[in-house]
Amino acid sequence: MDSIMQNISIWISTMRLRTLPLSIAGIILAAFLAHYNGVFEWKIFILAILTTLSFQILSNLANDYGDGVKGTDNENRIGPERAIQSGEISPEELMNAIKLNIVISIILAFTLIFSAFGVKHFLLTIFFFSLGIGSIISAIRYTMGNNAYGYKGMGDVFVFVFFGLVSVIGCYVLFAKQIDHVIFLPAITIGLLSTAVLNLNNMRDRLSDKKSNKITLAVKLGEKNVKIYHNILVLGAIILSGLFGLLYFTSLYNLIFIITYIPLLLHLKRVNGNIDPKLLDPELKKLALTTVLLAILMGIGHLLPF
């Protein structure tokens, strides 16, 4: 029994549960906006959550595999020890888990798309199914393969697109079957903060990644410029979310999300003054959870006066 529980614990750790709340922040915000406009459906919301979680877990497993077989996860790395790095899960076992997760992701994505559009919206069905396949490929190709885009400084672009634009705008279209102007600023806001989480992770691992030839944007920018970039991401999200609150202002409830600016600004203060990459690791959880809280409060604030 102890060995079974230990094995389960290893696999749960490999799935990186602490990354999952951030992956559904955009879904939650899109659901609130859909509810405000009278197009929310619980079935679509639940399926969207499950599909997004499956994509994120797939990305985490693939990331562990790619970095593990390339030797990027080594003793120089600051973050938590990974499965292949520790030897607790073999590359073959992890690859089998990835294949199973791909099947689950496809099934969930197909069910979600069919539930949202059925046969009445054929073009949207085709587009979203293509988007789902693209999401799966992107999750795998982040660190796996000879041309992994995460090793060429392109990870930030994909996180912004999929965690921000696709998550918020895409999910809203699943509900509404159309794009509305209200979703653009929230989508960009969540995209910027999600990118900031990835950038913080890459800032932490910048030196070890450079030694392993994993050329992230943090490696390309260097210690000084990557902090400037991080400030642009977080402050950009603050400015755009504030603009959203003002443009769609109907009562003070709309601005409830500005309380998250306090931890965001404190976060920037700690990052700007940081000289030890190890101390950036606790900031990852704080920034991710603050992003989720911002998404929830933006949605609630928009809904309360309704």
Secondary structure, DSSP 8 states (H G I E B T S, - for coil): -HHHHHHHHHHHHHHTGGGHHHHTHHHHHHHHHHHHTT---HHHHHHHHHHHHHHHHHHHHHHHHHHHHHT-SSTT--S---HHHHTSS-HHHHHHHHHHHHHHHHHHHHHHHHHHHTTT-HHHHHHHHHHHHHHHHHHHHTTSSTT-GGGTT-HHHHHIIIIIIIIIIIHHHHHHSS--GGGHHHHHHHHHHHHHHHHHHHHHTHHHHHHTT---HHHHHHHHHHHHHHHHHHHHHHHHHHHHHHHT-SSGGGGGGGGGHHHHHHHHHHHHT---GGGGHHHHHHHHHHHHHHHHHHHHHHHTT-
